[in-house]
Amino acid sequence: MPGPTIVGKDAIRAYWEAITAKNEDISREITGVEGNTVTTLGRYADDDVRSLGLEYLEVTEEWVIQDGKITEYTSTITDESVAELMAALPPEAMPVSGGDGFPTYAVLMAIGGLTISVGLGLTLLHRRSL
């Protein structure tokens, strides 16, 4: 389930600030680097994820770095984690036939947390390499 692409310093900062307020726990590994694009595989949990009884959501992330700063971020929850998330949602949160779509607030919050953490981690890595 692809999340939004967040672009620009202010949008990325606001996104990360919202996530850090949710008691997030993030781990990730870099799975690829091509030019100024970094790809990671991460495990994300926050208060909302844990309240559903899930240990974490697994996401793939793509970071665009320019001049040592994150300029663009996209996160996609893996199919396995989407299935776990859907199974964990209470029945009243599930869409009914002909009803509104799946509420994306939980997914967006999870993606936000990952975004903030990766950005901070990459910034720290960049500073250490100087």
N, C-alpha and C positions, 0 to 999 in steps of 0.2 A: 504494500500500500504506500505509494509515493506521498511524501509530505510536501509542504510548500518549499519553494526555493526562496531563501532569504538573502536579500542583496542590500549591501550598504552598511556602513558603520553603525548608524543609529538603529536600524532595524535589527541587526545582529546583536548589538548590545542590549536592546530591549528584550529580545527573545531570551538571551542568556540570563538576564536579571530575573525574568519571570520564572525560569526553570530553577535557578538556585534557591528560590524561596520555597520550593517543594521538597526539600530534603532528598535530593537526588543522589544516586549511587551509579557511577558510570565506569565501565572499563572498555577499552578498545585497543585494537591492534591495527597498525597500518598494513594494508594488504596490497597497496600499489601506489606508485608515484610516476606520473607522466607529465613532463613539463611543469606547469604550475598547478596541477591538479593532484590532490592526494585522496586516495580511497581508503576507507577504514571499515572494519567490522566491529560493531560495538554491542555491548549489553547494557541496557538502561533500566533503572528502576527508580521510582519516586513514590511518594505517599499514595498517589492515585493508583499506580500499578500494583503496589503491595496491598492496597485495600481490596483489590479484586482477587487476591490470593495468588497472584503470579510472582515468581521470583524475579523475573526481568523480561524485557522485550529485546529481541535481537534486531539490529538495524544495520543496513549498509549506508555509508555516508560518503558524500563527495564534497571536498573542500577545494575552493579555488583560492590560491594564495598569490598576492601581488605585493611586492616590496615588503615581504615579511608579515603581511596582514591578511586576514581572512576577508575576502571581498564577496564571496558567494558560498552558500551552504545548502545542500539538499540531502535529505535523509529518507530512506525507504525501509519500512518495517518488513522483515522477511515474511514469506508466506506462512511459515510455521508459527511465527509469533502472532500474525493476524488471526490464524485459526485458534490459537490459545486465547487471545484477547476476546474473540467473538464468543467462545465457549464460556468464558469467565463472566461475561456481562449478564446481569440479571435479566429475566425475560421482559420486563417492562422497558428495558433500554434497547431491546432489539426492534428493528423496524417491522411493521406489519405489512402484509401484502397490500400494495397500493398506497402505503404510508410514506412518511418521510424517510430519508436515507439514514444510514448509521451515523450516530453522533460522533463527530471527529474530535471532540474536545480532548478525550483521553489520548488519542494518537498524537494530536498536535502538542500536547503538554510533554509527552514522552520525547518527541522529536526535538522540541525546544531544549529540553535538558541535555540531550546529546550534543546539540549544536553548541551550547555554551561551553560544555566541558571540553569538547574537542578544540574549540577555538582557543581556550585558555591553555590547554596542553600544547598545542602547536606553537602558540606564542612563546611559552616557556622553553620549548625545544629550540626554537629559533634564537632566543636570547642566549641560551647556553652555548650555541654553536658560534656565537660572535667572539 
